[in-house]
């Protein structure tokens, strides 16, 4: 999985990248908040982000706010990396949109475990978004008849939304998934083909 690292400290960034590579991921490195924000606006932006709180150009909290202000059905999973241990500040990060946080200096095992949680969440989210997309496409293909349908009391034609009068079967076909199989009912058989109707009765 491609994972964005936003960390201004060269040594910490290199350590994070190495841990992720060993875990089979593809790290995308940025050195400040502005670079991270620009990377996250790209069409192929990584779906998992390790975001440092204190960075030049734009801090992690501002990056969080900007990312969460973007409406999307596939938001990135953001792990906030911070040396701040005050609970009020941790809560501020979570309130701003972080999915999780990890204190610096980080433990390699804990980092891998939290990244794995993020990976599973992203995959679950993608699967759910895919199912929702399939459902929406299916709903757009479904045609239903509803509301008041204006029909002629004499010939039984139906007036469409454009004001044109159509045969019942044409209107129903265009507004539903129904298909017609034509036949003649017994009453019409007597009116239209009385000889055949008599033979059928005998």
N, C-alpha and C positions, 0 to 999 in steps of 0.2 A: 504494500500500500504506500502511496505517496503521502508523506507527512511534512508539513511546513514547520520549520523551526524559526522562531523569531527571537533571537538572543544577541545582544550587542557585544557580549564578552566572547572574544575569539576562542579562548580555551574551553569555556562551557559549551559553546556552540559545536566545537569539534568533538567534545566528549558525547554530546547528545547525538550527533550524526553517526558516530562510530557505534554507539549502543543500538541505534535503530537499524543500521546496516547489518549488524550481527544478528538481529532479530528478523531479518528478511525484508525490511522496509526500504523505501527509497526516500531519503531525506532531501528536502528542498530548503536551502539555507537562506535566511535574510538577516541583516545586521542591525535593523532598527524597525520601529513601528511603521514608518511610512512605507518602507519596502514590503513589509508584511501585508499592509493594507492593499497596496498595489497588486501584489501577487494573488491576494484573495479575490480580487475583482476579475481575474482572468477566467475565461470559459472553462479551462481545465484545472482550476484551482484545486489544491489538495483538500480532501474532505476532513482530515484530521490535523489539528494545529497544536503545537506546543508553543505557548506564548509567554514570554517573560514580562513581568509587570513593569520594571523600570528600564526604559529604553529611550535613546535620543530621538528627535524628530517627532515622535508620537508615542506616548506610553501605551502599555498593554490594555489599560482600562479604556482608553479612547478607541483603540482598535476594536475591542469587544463591542462597544456601543455602536460603532459604525457597521460592523458585521451583522449585528442583531437587528439593525434598522432596515436591512435589506430583506424583502419578502421573498421567500423561496421555500419549496417543498423538500429541499435537500440542504439544510444548513450544515455548516461544518461543526464537528465535535471539537471543542476547545478546552485544552488542558492548560490552566494557568500555572506558570512556574514562578515562584516568588520567595524571597527571603523574609517577607513580612509574615509574622506569626500572630499578630494581633487579630483576635477573632472578628472585631468590627471591620477590619480591612479585608479579611478573607470573605466575610459576608458581602462586602461591597463588590468584590470581584464576582462572586456567584450571582448577585443581584444584577450585575451588568451583563450577565449572559454566559459566564464560564460554566462548563459542564462539570469540571472537576479542577482540583488544584494539587500542586505538589510543592513541598517546601524545599528550599535550597539550603545547604547542599543536598542533592537528591541521592537516594539509594537506587542503584541500578536495577535491582530486582523489583522494587516498588514501581519504578518508572515503566519497566516492561509490562508489569501487571496492569497498570492504569492505561497504558497505550492499548493493551489487548482489549480492555473493557471498551475503550473508545472505538476500536476497530469493529467489534461485534455490534455496537450501537449503530455505527454508520451502515454496516451491511444490513441490519434489520430495518433501518430507516429507508434504505434504497429499495429493499424488497417491498416494503409497505407502500412507498411512493409508486413503485411499478404496478402494484395491484390496483391502487387508486386510479392510476392512469388508464389501466385496462377497463375499469368500471366506468370511467367517464366516457371513454370511446364507445363502449357498449351502449351507454345511455343515449348518446347522440344518434345512434343508429336506430333506436327504438322509436317508432311513430305511434302515437295514441290519439284516439278521438275523445275529445272532452268538450264540455260547454254546450251551448245551444247551437244546433245544426239546422239552418234554414232549408226547409224542404217544400217543394211544390205540392199543394194538396190534391192536384189533379194528375200530373204526369209523374210525380215523385222524384223529379230531378232535384239536385242539391246545389245551392248557390255557394261558390267558394269565396275565399277572402278577397279575390280580385273582382267579384261581382258576376262571374260567369256561371252559367248553369250546366251542371254535369250529370251524367247518368250516375245512379247510386253506386254501381260497382266501380266506376272510375274514381269517384270521390273516395270511397272506402279503401280502394287499392292504394291511392296516393297518400292516405293519412294513417295507414296501419300496415301490419305485416300480413293481413289476410289475403288469401287467394280464392278465386271463384271457380266453381265447377257448375256449369249451367245444366238445367233440366227443366221439366214442366210439371207443375203441381196438378193434382186431379181436377181441380176447378177450372184451371186454364185449359186443360186437355178437353174438357166437355165443351168449352166455348169455342176453342180454335179447331179442334178435330173431333166433332161429335160422333162421326162414324167410327173412328178408331176407339174412342172412349166407350162406345156401345159394345164393340167387339171385345174389348178388354174386360168389360163387366160380365159378359156372357161366357 
